[in-house]
């Protein structure tokens, strides 16, 4: 579909609910139909729905036995060598690559391993000029495949959840430029995964100097007179302060910005963006032009840099400060600002707990984040605070799973054998979760309102059906084979899949409907009646049905 | 499948429900005692389209000085099209927008220049939030402007409002009856026949009373699927014009098909991204315009039987900086171009007031100023074409109705009551 490097296709980000009431509108902004909240499930269900892509067979019991604290600490200290099943699957995974012959290159159609995952940055850089587009974007396809394998099979589920969080926070549209797509495994591994549980200021600079971000937000071409403002604006608006702290009415009168108790400006203004953009001039990529190396690595080009004095957040940056000094000073200023800290902690709570997380929880996260500002595991400590706070278990029903989370949880809980392929990626994209293919720098929205569109629900529900079909390559199911010999009656079959997929008993109405679907008009305390094939279709429909339930969607 | 009453809760009377499966004839556009309403299509160009680069004052010395590297010529190879003048300043249309020149010459298309969101934000996402909520100083209003418009018109069609994206835009935030349909043929649930029908009926009942966040959305999905299925849409859809290839055309075709299905569609929205031309603007903007104008031309003529009740607005969150940057692109600006297309549009003209491009005339000395509030444009369409007089509800912060004469239609006595209570922060700028 790609028309241009900047094909924006976004659903508007849904902001927080404002204090607006109108009696005529009957606004359906996600009001439950009854005042009765959904029943709060046991803690292991809450933990596995938020810290993992759902539960595999045995996970509910395991977490229940070890307790929440032990589970959190295990997950926050991953040993990636101790993940044999997942690592073996990635090593053995293949993904089809197919393209017609073109000028100077032959046709290709083969099942190829995920060979770009461990290539160095300069090796990947060479791919950008491959004459076949499928080769230029191959690193993205391989990272998508590897991430699906990890989401379904990795022991280190929380790390995968957080990797996805940071990919969205520091969103880059991977398909927008072949210089980005060729380097994609580097961005995923050396920028996002390396810093996932680390220090935010370090993370911020890793992103600012990554070719992926430099190309995506145009800073690679930014030079003195006038600078390109794209990266600088998103640095403030999305990566750090958040737009809630943008004082657009003040524009360039920096002396008019209200100060906090410590004399810092309470927010940022357009002039801060313009000045910061000047600070980042010359932060580019070694692309071989004008005598610089051709490695695809970060490169600072002093001749492009605007080295005159700047005023950022009411701080004077003196002229001629030395290579990259002003850019790094800007990163220091924005990373340390309390507005940034609160924005980041709110986003973490929104991802891990609820669309509208309690203020008390955000406060706790802010305290940990601030106290560990220079710690190498600042992010990890903050996540631990959030997961072990009482608010983590006392909130339920305020968030739904996104399409990719529904699908991963479904595949995990049904014990499906998964071989990621284009059909899976395409369908999840149709449902709205466009992994590495979200055009705007906002990343995917993290609010339930966005994910409850008819499109998202319908395509997800239909994908759950297709996944079980023999014509659909990405997954194979053996539902019958997973049930122990003692599970024979309709009631036992329904209970087995309820406990496997949900981990607790749903409402009485839901239970009735599931029994009816599996048992039809037969005796519920007898094995299901009908032909073997008919029973198989009902079992498949039962599992599909559980995947569409509100209990399965809630996280 | 067994239709319960709940399935037609959404914008659909029980009389229609009783007819489901039969032909739901002619229920779409008429309200007793009212004239027929237009079908309103809102195309949002995401990313900030460069309005002054699309409809350009090529003779202006300030324009030439700021944009010599990225503009098109007024004559010779690759010349733009002459459009006539605004405020005695002559304008040219971008050469890649030839399909729009045709619609402009046939007087179906009008431009409104130097228009937009008066709030001074240079943030894409803030600007869209303000615009689409219809409250330019409050981006956390819980309903979109189109949601409030629809509430005032009390639609009785089975699918009165749709969006083609993967999710609803903010203009439809809080809508009790909006659905997202990107492909009409695929708007159906997969399942084993008997058990699939049972699943749907059960889900409909379950989501009627779970207390989950999905109650409304899920029941809305199920009822709209039933409504579309009952009309038996052609598979595949056969338009009467040839659309260019691409996702934009797919979205437009889905809207055209839904209009022809006669399910009471009144409002449709779609997004077209790719306008954030911070660098390499010349080729990017050219491709974007070529696709936009040819796709909309095909869509408009595919709906030739509906011209008398079709109004299309094309808008964007803001325009771009007058002066090009060193990446051969333009950064975020302010004033912009809006476009209105339809059978009742007073087309072939540029509306608005041109503020000029001298330093003192620019917004903050760098961007095109805004002389027409975007709500002025939308209000006129809401009143004259969509027959809704409740501007107090739709745009709670305006207090004047000042039609520009963009569209034909009678004016109504404006109801300024809003019933809309909103905490508004101190007015900005």
Interface residues (C-beta under 8 A of the other chain):
Chain A: X1 X3 X4 X5 X6 X7 X8 X9 X10 X11 X12 X13 X14 X15 X16 X17 X18 X19 X20 X21 X22 X23 X24 X25 X26 X27 X28 X29 X30 X31 X32 X33 X34 X35 X36 X37 X38 X217 X218 X221 X222 X223 X224 X225 X226 X227 X228 X229 X230 X233 X237 X243 X246 X248 X249 X251 X252 X270 X273 X397 X398 X399 X400 X430 X431 X432 X439 X440 X442 X445 X448 X449 X450 X451 X452 X453 X454 X455 X456 X457 X458 X461 X462 X465 X466 X507 X509 X510 X513 X516 X517 X537 X538 X540 X541 X544 X545 X548 X549 X550 X553 X554
Chain B: X46 X47 X119 X120 X121 X122 X123 X124 X125 X126 X128 X129 X132 X138 X139 X140 X141 X142 X143 X147 X148 X151 X152 X163 X165 X166 X167 X168 X169 X170 X171 X173 X174 X175 X176 X177 X179 X180 X181 X182 X186 X187 X189 X190 X191 X192 X195 X196 X198 X199 X202 X203 X205 X206 X207 X208 X209 X210 X211 X212 X213 X214 X215 X216 X217 X218 X220 X221 X224 X225 X246 X247 X271 X272 X273 X274 X275 X276 X277 X278 X279 X280 X283 X284 X287 X288 X291 X323 X325 X326 X327 X329 X331 X332 X364 X393 X418 X419 X420 X421 X422 X423 X428 X429
